Amino acid sequence: MPDTLGTMPRLRMHFTADDLARTRIVAEPHPMWELVLSLHKARLSRPRSRYADWREFSLPRLGSPAHRRHLDLLTTLVPPRGNFPDFLTPVCAAGEFGAALDTVLSTPKARLRQEMAALVGPRRVSPVVTRLAEGSLDGLRELAEAVSWYHCTVVEPYWQSVRRTVGADRGARVADLSEGGVERLLSRLPHGRWTPPVLECLYPVDRDLELGGRGLQLIPSYFCHANPVTFIDSELPPVLVYPAADLPVPRDGTASLVALLGETRAQVLRALSVPRSTTSVARHVVTSAASASKHAAVLREAGLVTSTREGHAVLHQVTPLGRALLDAVGG
């Protein structure tokens, strides 16, 4: 973190020797952190280019009138700025969405009421939010429906891209750990500054967090955008969710894919690791829409991509075979 930050607010995490020994990196993306943080990206007026195609794919699907109540609930729980309830992002629920959601729905009623009261305050809210704040079974059922709808609609289709980005970042952190120990890991953490025994990050408010021997769980995130985030409740096991770095594809993998498919077609296949329309593919690989459509057709005939019509657009994405090819060459 550059010294030019001056008096900007920051989070300061204070380590002991035990904390250094207990610092770890999650093995898989955390589905609920990704879901919650993606809700922020859906409402940004000027998102990073990383999210442009995701927003192009997602925003029309989120506007469905049939699911308006789901989106209203989620955007109430996760406002554009400020705090959201800790229970939405449970500890030790990385990897499987179903297991993470079960943990959310198993939140003790007293904790659920407390965190919802802190979020809602005295303002009037919809009946569904009130039912959830009361911890009623109907409220939990509506939360489960809303979270499942959002995940299946706009997060799951991009999960391979999330996994690849987070996995690449985790690999870089593990390399730092193996080459120089935990202190090197912390000193090279994106958006952080390690001044032993304190890790500092930009944060909305000044805050000190004593780890107290509990260690720290590092969670690289695809949808974490600017500054790292952590739990509101300092009594919860400490976590630091930070933006996963955009790491380049290894050259040997790119060369192998180009040799197999040709330069432009290899670019199209890589681009379709996330769902894209023909127009989006053309923009991504800098070619015409007609050329992008032709390359997608060839890849489709080879069983590497699928294409489905949605309204006036055609949406393409890799098949399991195409994904296996990309994984094999690191593309």
N, C-alpha and C positions, 0 to 999 in steps of 0.2 A: 504494500500500500504506500503510495508516494507521500512524502512529508508535506506536500502542498495542500493536503486536506485540512490542515490547520485545526480549526475548532469544530469541524463537522462532526455530528454525533456518530458514535460508534459503539459496537458491542465489544467488550473486553472479557475474554474467557481466561480464567486464572488456573494454571495447571500446577499440580504437584508431581512428584516422581511417580506416584501410583497412577495418576491420570495419563502420563506419557506411556506407561506400560499397558494401559487399558484402552488406548486410542485405536480405533479400527475403522475400516471402510466397508460399507455394505457391498454384497456381491451382486445384487440385482437392483434395477430401478425400483423405487418405492411407488406403488400404483396410486396411493391416495395423495402423497405429496405432488406427484405429477398431475393428477386430476385437479387438485385445488389450485395449483400454480397456473395451470392452463386456463382456468377461468379468468385469471388476471390478463393473460395474453389475448383472450377473446375480446377484451374491452379496451385494449390499448389503441390510441389513435395513431401512433407511429411505432409499430412493433419492429423488432430486429428482423433483418432479412431471413434469418433462420425460420421464422414463424410465418412468413408470407404465404407459402403454399398451404400450410396447415390451416390458416385462417380462410383462404380461398375455398378449401374443401369443407371446412367446419361451419362457418357462419350461416350459409344457407340452410344447413340441416338443423341448426339451433333455433331457427326462426319458425319452426313448425307450430301452428296454433294448437295442434292436438297435445303438444307437450309443454305448453306455456307455463303450466303450474309447476312442472319440474324445474324449469329454468328460473322461475321466480323464487322458488325455495333455495336453489343453489346460490343464486346471486345475492340473496339475503344473508345466507350463511357466510359467503365469501365476498365481502364488499370490494370495490375496486382498489381502495386503499385502507390501510389499518389492519387491525387484528381480525383473525377468524378463530373459531374454537379449536383448541388443541385436540379434542377427541376425534376430529376429522382425519387426523394424520397420526394413527396409533404407532407406538413403538414396536419395533421388531415385526413389521408386517411387509417387508420388502419382497418382491417377487410375484406372488399370486394375488390377483385382484379379489377373488372370492374370499380368501382368508383374511385379507385386509378389511373387506366390507363386514365380514362376520365380527371382527374385533371392534369396528366402529359401532355396530348394532348392539354389542355386548357392554357398552359403556354403562357403568353404574348410574342409576337414576339420579342420585344426589349430585354427581359430577356433571351430568348432562344439564341438569337444571341450573347449576351454578355457572357453567360456561355460557349457556344460552342467555341467562340473565345479564351477564356482563356484556354480551354482544348486543342484545336487544334494548336493554335499559327501559326507560319509561315510555318509549314511543309505541304507537299502535302498529301491529303487524298482522299479517294474514292469518286466518284460522289454522292453516297447516303449520305455520311457524309456531303458533301458540301450542298446538298439540305436541309438537316436538319438544318445545321448551318444558312442557309438563311431563315429558318422558312417557307419554302414552304409547300403547302398542300401535295405534293408528298412525301416530306421528312417526314412529320408527319405520313402519311399513312404507309410508310415503317418502321418507328419506331413502330407504333402500331402492325404491322404484326410480327416484330421481337420479341417484348416483349411478345405478346400473344403466339407465337410459343414456346418461351423458358419457359414461365410459364406453359403452358399445357404439355410440354414435360418432364420437370424435376423438377418443383417446386410443382405443384398441386398434383402429385401422392404421395408426402411426406407431404402434408399439415397437415394431422391429427397428424403426429409426431411433426411437428413444433408447432401446436396448443397445444399439450399436454405438451411439454417442456416449452414453453413460459407461458402457464397457470399455471404450477407448480411453476415456478419462481415468477410469479406475486402474487400467493397465499402467498409465503414466504415473499415477500416485503409488502403486505397488512397486514400480521400478525405483522411484525415489526412496521408498521405505527400505527396499533391499540394499540400495547402494549407500544410503547415508543415515538410516534409522529414522525414528519418528520426528526428530528435530528437522531433518532435511525435508521430510514430507510436509511439515507445517510451514516451513520457510518458503516452500514453493507452491503453496495452496493458492489458487486463483482468488483474487479479491480479498486477500488477507495479508496481514503483516505479523510475523513472528518475532517478538522481542522477549526472549525467555525471562520469566515463565508465563508470558501473556500473549495470546493470539487476539489481534484486533481486526475487526471488520467494520465496514460502513454499515450503519443501522439507522432506522428512523429516529431513535432516541438514544441518549447516552445510557448505557446499561452495563453493569458488571455482573458476571456470572462465575461464582466459585464452583469449580467442578468437584472439589472435595473428595478426590479419590475415586469418583464414579467412572472416570474415563470419558471419552467423547466418541460418539458414532458419527462418522463423516458420510454424508449422503450426496453424491454428485447427482445433479438433476438437469434434465433436458429443458424443462419449462421454467426453471429458476432463471431470471433474466438479468438483474442488475446486482443486487446485494445479497449475501447469504441471509438465511432466516433460521430461526430456532423456535422452541416452544415458548409460550408466554409464561407458563408455570415453571418456575425454577426448581420445583421439587421433582419434576419429571426427569427421567434419565436424559442426560444432555445429548443433544444432536446439533449438527451444523449442516444445513442443506445449502449447497453452493452451486453456482452455474457450472455445468460440465463444459469443458473446453471443446472448441471445434478443432479437432485434430485431423491432419491430412491423411488421405488414403496412402498406404505404402506404394512406392513406385513399382515394385515388382508385381504386385497384384493388378495395378492399372495396366501395365504392359501386357500381362497375360490375358486380361479381358479384351484389350484392344486387338491383340493378335488373333483371338478367337472370333470376335464379332465385327471388327472394324471400329474406327475411332468414334464416329457419330452414334452408331448403334450401341456401343459400350456405354457412351454417355447417357443414352436414353434408358438403358436397362438400370444403370445406377440411379438415375433420376426417379425411376418408378419404384424404388425401394419404399417410397411413400406414395399414396394414391394421388394421381394428377390427371387433369383434363388434357386434351390434345394441345390446347392453347398454352397451358402451363408448361407442358413438356417442351414445346417449341421455344418458349421464353427461356427456360432453364438451360437448354443446350445451344441456344442462339441459332435457330434454324427456322424455316417456314413451317406453318401449320401443316401444309400438305406433306412436307418431308417427314415431320414428326409422326403423322398418321401412317405413312408408309413404313417407317421403321418399326412402329408399334405393331403393325400388321405382320411383319416378318417375325418379330419376336413372339407374337401370339401364335403363329403357325408352328413355331418351334416349341410351344408349350411353356415359354418363359414368362409370359404376361397374360393377363385376362383383360377384357374390355367390356364395359357395360354402359348402356345408354341411360343417362339421367336427364330427362327433359331435352334440351337442345344440345347438351354436351355429352361427350363420351369420356368415361373415366377409366383410366388404365392403372394397373398395379401388378407387381411381380407375383408369380405363382410360387408355391413351395419349391418347385424345381429351380425357378429363377433365383429365389433367395438362397438356395443351396449353392448355386453357382457363384453368386456374389460372396457368400461366406467363404467358399473354397479359395477364392483368389484375393480375398481381402478388399473387394470392391465396394 
